[in-house]
Amino acid sequence: MLQFFTGSQFTTSMELGLLYGLVALALFISFSLLNIADLSTDGCFTLGCAVGASVTVAGHPFLALPASMCAGAVSGFVTAFLQTRMGVQSILAGIIVNTGLYTINFLAMGSSSNLNVFGCDTIFSLAKARSENPLYRKLYLLVILLVLVLLICLFLHWFLRTSLGLSIRATGDNIAMVKASSINPAFTITVGLCISSSLTALSGSLLAQYQKSCDINFGTGQVTIALASLMIGLTLVRRGSMLTRTFGVILGSCLYRLIVAIAMKFNMPAEFLKLASAVIVTVAISGPYVREALRFYGQRAVRDRVEE
C-alpha cells in the first residue's frame, strides 16, 4: 500500500470514501432493507449538490446541509408516491424522477450547468479557521467527514431499532406479513425512501463544499459507484448488528476509493472507471452464488468418487 500512496493521496481517498459513503448508506436503506431499486440516485445527488452550492453561495454554508436534505427528502417522497399511490414500478419511478430532476437541478443552479463556490465560506473552511493545531489543520477535512459519518451511522443504528425502523426492515423482508400486521407498507416505503434520498442529497451538498463547485453532471454514475461500495461492504461484513453493517458499508466505500486510486496509479483512463465499477458490482453480487456452486459441485464430486 505504501508503495502506491503518499500520505496525502491516502488521506484524500479516505475523505472521498467517507463522503460518497453516504450514498452507499442510502442504497443500503433502499436496496438492502426495502428491496427497492431506486434509480433516482444520480439526479438526487446532483440535486443536493445544486441546492447546497446555491445556499452556500448565499452565505449560509451550515444551512446548506439541512436544505439539501429537505430537497432530497422531497425527491424521495415523489419517488415513493409514484410507486405506492400511482402504481408505477420502482425502477420506472426512479427513472422518471431522475429525468425530471435534471431540469430541477438546472433551475436550482440559477439556470446554469455549473456553479462555483470559490471565495465563499464552507463548513470546512470555517472549521479549519477555528483551530491553530497543525495536525488538525492538515487532517481537518478527514476529521469533519469522519465525525459526520459516525453521527449518521449512530442515528441509523438507533432509528432502525425503533418500531418504525423495524417496520421498514420488515417491509423489505415480507411485505405481505407487514400488511397482515396492520402496518401500512406505503408509509414505511415513503419514510425509507425519504431518508435514503436525504442522505444522497447530503452527500452531494458536502461534495459541493468539498470541491467548491457544482456541475450538472456530478451525479452521473453515482448509483453504480454506490452499489459497488455497498456490495464490497456487505461482502466484508455479512452479519452483525445494524451499526456493524453500516460501518461495513462505509468501509466498502473507502476500499472502493482505494481501488480507484490504485487503478489511477497504473494510468487507467478515467473512461474505464465505470467499467471497473460494473465489474466490481458483478463480482460482489455473484461471488456468494459462485462460491456455493463450487462447494456443491465439489461435494458432489467427492460423493461420486466414494460411490465408485
C-alpha positions as CSV (number, residue, x, y, z in Angstrom):
1,M,0.0,0.0,0.0
2,L,2.8,2.4,0.9
3,Q,4.5,2.0,-2.5
4,F,1.3,3.2,-4.2
5,F,0.3,6.1,-2.0
6,T,1.7,9.2,-0.4
7,G,0.1,10.3,2.9
8,S,-1.9,13.0,1.1
9,Q,-3.2,10.6,-1.5
10,F,-4.3,8.1,1.1
11,T,-6.0,10.8,3.1
12,T,-7.8,12.1,0.0
13,S,-9.0,8.5,-0.8
14,M,-10.4,8.2,2.8
15,E,-12.1,11.6,2.6
16,L,-13.8,10.7,-0.7
17,G,-14.7,7.3,0.7
18,L,-16.4,8.8,3.7
19,L,-18.2,11.5,1.5
20,Y,-19.5,9.1,-1.1
21,G,-20.2,6.5,1.7
22,L,-23.3,8.4,2.5
23,V,-24.7,7.5,-0.9
24,A,-23.8,3.8,-0.2
25,L,-25.7,4.1,3.1
26,A,-28.7,5.5,1.2
27,L,-28.6,2.4,-1.1
28,F,-28.3,0.3,2.0
29,I,-31.7,1.5,3.1
30,S,-33.4,1.4,-0.2
31,F,-31.8,-1.6,-1.9
32,S,-30.8,-3.8,1.0
33,L,-33.5,-3.1,3.6
34,L,-36.5,-2.1,1.4
35,N,-35.5,-4.2,-1.6
36,I,-36.2,-1.3,-3.9
37,A,-34.0,-0.4,-6.9
38,D,-34.0,3.4,-6.6
39,L,-32.6,4.8,-9.8
40,S,-33.2,8.4,-8.9
41,T,-29.9,8.4,-7.0
42,D,-28.0,10.2,-9.8
43,G,-30.4,13.1,-10.0
44,C,-30.9,13.3,-6.2
45,F,-27.1,13.5,-5.7
46,T,-26.9,16.4,-8.1
47,L,-30.0,18.0,-6.5
48,G,-28.2,18.0,-3.1
49,C,-25.1,19.4,-4.8
50,A,-27.1,22.2,-6.5
51,V,-29.1,23.2,-3.5
52,G,-26.1,23.0,-1.2
53,A,-24.0,25.1,-3.6
54,S,-26.7,27.7,-4.1
55,V,-27.3,28.1,-0.3
56,T,-23.6,28.2,0.4
57,V,-23.1,31.0,-2.2
58,A,-25.9,32.9,-0.5
59,G,-23.7,32.9,2.6
60,H,-25.2,30.0,4.7
61,P,-22.9,27.0,4.5
62,F,-24.4,25.3,7.6
63,L,-27.9,25.8,6.4
64,A,-27.0,24.3,3.1
65,L,-26.8,20.8,4.7
66,P,-30.4,20.6,6.1
67,A,-31.7,22.5,3.0
68,S,-30.2,19.9,0.7
69,M,-31.5,17.0,2.9
70,C,-35.0,18.5,2.7
71,A,-34.8,18.7,-1.1
72,G,-33.6,15.1,-1.2
73,A,-36.5,14.1,1.1
74,V,-38.9,15.7,-1.4
75,S,-37.3,13.8,-4.2
76,G,-37.7,10.5,-2.2
77,F,-41.3,11.4,-1.4
78,V,-42.1,11.8,-5.1
79,T,-40.4,8.5,-6.0
80,A,-42.4,6.7,-3.2
81,F,-45.6,8.4,-4.3
82,L,-45.3,7.2,-7.8
83,Q,-44.7,3.6,-6.5
84,T,-47.2,3.4,-3.8
85,R,-50.1,5.7,-5.0
86,M,-49.7,5.7,-8.8
87,G,-48.9,2.1,-9.3
88,V,-45.6,2.8,-11.1
89,Q,-42.9,0.1,-10.8
90,S,-40.0,1.1,-8.6
91,I,-37.4,1.1,-11.5
92,L,-39.6,3.2,-13.7
93,A,-40.4,5.6,-10.8
94,G,-36.7,6.1,-10.3
95,I,-36.1,6.7,-14.0
96,I,-39.0,9.2,-14.2
97,V,-37.8,11.2,-11.1
98,N,-34.2,11.1,-12.3
99,T,-35.2,12.5,-15.6
100,G,-37.3,15.3,-14.1
101,L,-34.6,16.2,-11.6
102,Y,-32.3,17.3,-14.5
103,T,-34.5,20.4,-15.1
104,I,-35.0,21.0,-11.4
105,N,-31.2,20.9,-10.8
106,F,-30.6,23.2,-13.7
107,L,-33.0,25.7,-12.2
108,A,-31.6,25.3,-8.7
109,M,-28.2,26.3,-10.1
110,G,-29.6,29.6,-11.5
111,S,-30.3,28.2,-15.0
112,S,-26.6,27.3,-15.3
113,S,-24.8,24.0,-15.8
114,N,-22.2,24.8,-13.2
115,L,-21.8,26.9,-10.1
116,N,-18.6,28.0,-8.4
117,V,-18.3,28.2,-4.6
118,F,-14.8,29.7,-4.6
119,G,-14.4,32.6,-2.3
120,C,-17.4,31.6,-0.1
121,D,-17.2,30.2,3.4
122,T,-17.8,26.5,3.7
123,I,-18.2,24.3,6.8
124,F,-14.7,23.0,6.1
125,S,-13.1,26.4,5.9
126,L,-14.9,27.7,8.9
127,A,-13.9,24.6,10.9
128,K,-10.3,24.9,9.8
129,A,-10.1,28.6,10.9
130,R,-11.2,27.7,14.5
131,S,-8.0,25.8,15.3
132,E,-4.3,26.5,15.1
133,N,-3.3,22.9,15.8
134,P,-1.0,22.0,12.8
135,L,-2.1,18.3,12.8
136,Y,-5.8,19.3,12.8
137,R,-5.3,21.8,10.0
138,K,-3.7,19.1,8.0
139,L,-6.4,16.5,8.6
140,Y,-9.4,18.7,9.2
141,L,-11.3,17.5,6.2
142,L,-11.0,13.9,7.2
143,V,-11.9,14.7,10.8
144,I,-15.1,16.6,9.9
145,L,-16.3,13.9,7.5
146,L,-15.5,11.2,9.9
147,V,-17.5,12.9,12.7
148,L,-20.5,13.5,10.3
149,V,-20.5,9.9,9.0
150,L,-20.1,8.5,12.6
151,L,-23.1,10.6,13.7
152,I,-25.2,9.4,10.8
153,C,-24.3,5.7,11.4
154,L,-25.3,6.1,15.1
155,F,-28.6,7.7,14.1
156,L,-29.3,4.9,11.7
157,H,-28.4,2.3,14.3
158,W,-30.9,3.9,16.7
159,F,-33.6,4.6,14.2
160,L,-33.7,1.2,12.6
161,R,-34.2,-0.4,16.0
162,T,-37.3,1.7,16.7
163,S,-40.8,0.4,15.9
164,L,-40.9,2.4,12.7
165,G,-37.4,1.3,11.7
166,L,-38.3,-2.3,12.4
167,S,-41.4,-1.8,10.2
168,I,-39.2,-0.5,7.4
169,R,-36.9,-3.5,7.6
170,A,-39.9,-5.9,7.8
171,T,-41.4,-4.3,4.6
172,G,-38.3,-5.3,2.6
173,D,-38.3,-8.8,4.1
174,N,-42.0,-9.7,3.7
175,I,-44.5,-7.0,2.6
176,A,-47.4,-9.5,3.0
177,M,-46.6,-10.0,6.6
178,V,-46.4,-6.3,7.2
179,K,-49.9,-5.8,5.7
180,A,-51.2,-8.7,7.9
181,S,-49.7,-6.9,10.9
182,S,-51.8,-3.8,10.2
183,I,-48.8,-1.8,9.1
184,N,-49.2,0.5,6.0
185,P,-46.3,-0.5,3.7
186,A,-46.9,2.6,1.6
187,F,-46.0,4.7,4.7
188,T,-42.9,2.7,5.5
189,I,-41.7,2.7,1.9
190,T,-42.2,6.5,1.8
191,V,-40.3,7.1,5.0
192,G,-37.5,4.8,4.0
193,L,-37.0,6.5,0.5
194,C,-37.2,9.9,2.1
195,I,-34.4,9.1,4.5
196,S,-32.4,7.4,1.7
197,S,-32.7,10.3,-0.7
198,S,-31.9,12.8,2.1
199,L,-28.6,11.0,2.7
200,T,-27.9,11.0,-1.0
201,A,-28.6,14.8,-1.2
202,L,-26.4,15.4,1.9
203,S,-23.5,13.7,0.2
204,G,-24.0,15.9,-2.9
205,S,-24.1,19.1,-0.7
206,L,-20.9,18.1,1.1
207,L,-19.2,17.5,-2.2
208,A,-20.2,21.0,-3.4
209,Q,-18.4,22.5,-0.4
210,Y,-15.6,20.0,-0.5
211,Q,-14.7,20.7,-4.2
212,K,-16.1,24.3,-4.1
213,S,-18.1,23.8,-7.3
214,C,-21.2,22.1,-8.6
215,D,-21.8,20.7,-12.1
216,I,-25.0,19.4,-13.6
217,N,-23.2,16.1,-14.4
218,F,-21.8,15.4,-10.9
219,G,-24.4,12.7,-10.3
220,T,-23.8,10.7,-13.4
221,G,-22.9,7.1,-12.5
222,Q,-23.4,7.6,-8.7
223,V,-25.8,4.7,-8.4
224,T,-23.2,2.3,-9.9
225,I,-20.4,3.6,-7.7
226,A,-22.5,3.5,-4.6
227,L,-23.7,0.0,-5.4
228,A,-20.1,-1.2,-5.9
229,S,-19.3,0.3,-2.5
230,L,-22.3,-1.3,-0.9
231,M,-21.6,-4.8,-2.3
232,I,-18.0,-4.6,-1.1
233,G,-19.1,-3.6,2.3
234,L,-21.8,-6.2,2.6
235,T,-19.4,-8.9,1.4
236,L,-16.9,-7.9,4.1
237,V,-19.5,-7.6,6.8
238,R,-22.3,-10.0,6.1
239,R,-23.7,-10.3,9.7
240,G,-23.8,-8.4,12.9
241,S,-25.7,-5.5,14.4
242,M,-27.1,-2.7,12.3
243,L,-24.2,-0.5,13.4
244,T,-21.7,-3.0,12.3
245,R,-23.4,-3.3,8.9
246,T,-23.4,0.4,8.4
247,F,-19.8,0.6,9.3
248,G,-19.2,-2.1,6.8
249,V,-20.9,-0.1,4.1
250,I,-18.6,2.9,4.9
251,L,-15.6,0.6,4.8
252,G,-16.6,-0.7,1.4
253,S,-16.8,2.9,0.1
254,C,-13.3,3.6,1.4
255,L,-11.9,0.4,-0.1
256,Y,-13.6,1.3,-3.4
257,R,-11.8,4.6,-3.4
258,L,-8.5,2.9,-2.7
259,I,-9.1,0.6,-5.6
260,V,-9.8,3.6,-7.9
261,A,-6.7,5.3,-6.6
262,I,-4.6,2.2,-7.3
263,A,-6.1,2.0,-10.8
264,M,-5.2,5.6,-11.5
265,K,-1.6,4.9,-10.3
266,F,-1.5,2.4,-13.2
267,N,-2.6,5.1,-15.6
268,M,-6.0,3.6,-16.2
269,P,-8.0,6.0,-18.3
270,A,-10.9,7.7,-16.5
271,E,-13.3,6.3,-19.0
272,F,-12.6,2.8,-17.8
273,L,-13.5,3.5,-14.2
274,K,-17.2,3.0,-14.9
275,L,-16.4,-0.4,-16.4
276,A,-14.3,-1.2,-13.4
277,S,-17.3,-0.3,-11.1
278,A,-19.6,-2.6,-13.1
279,V,-17.1,-5.5,-12.8
280,I,-16.8,-4.9,-9.1
281,V,-20.5,-4.9,-8.6
282,T,-20.8,-8.1,-10.7
283,V,-18.1,-9.9,-8.7
284,A,-19.5,-8.8,-5.4
285,I,-23.1,-9.9,-6.2
286,S,-22.2,-13.1,-8.0
287,G,-19.5,-14.1,-5.5
288,P,-21.7,-15.9,-2.9
289,Y,-23.6,-17.8,-5.7
290,V,-20.3,-18.9,-7.4
291,R,-18.9,-19.9,-4.0
292,E,-22.0,-22.0,-3.2
293,A,-22.0,-23.5,-6.7
294,L,-18.3,-24.5,-6.4
295,R,-19.0,-26.0,-2.9
296,F,-21.9,-28.0,-4.3
297,Y,-20.0,-29.4,-7.3
298,G,-17.1,-30.2,-5.0
299,Q,-19.2,-32.2,-2.6
300,R,-20.9,-34.0,-5.5
301,A,-17.5,-34.9,-7.0
302,V,-16.4,-36.3,-3.6
303,R,-19.7,-38.3,-3.3
304,D,-19.3,-39.7,-6.8
305,R,-15.8,-40.9,-6.0
306,V,-17.0,-42.5,-2.8
307,E,-19.8,-44.3,-4.7
308,E,-17.3,-45.6,-7.3
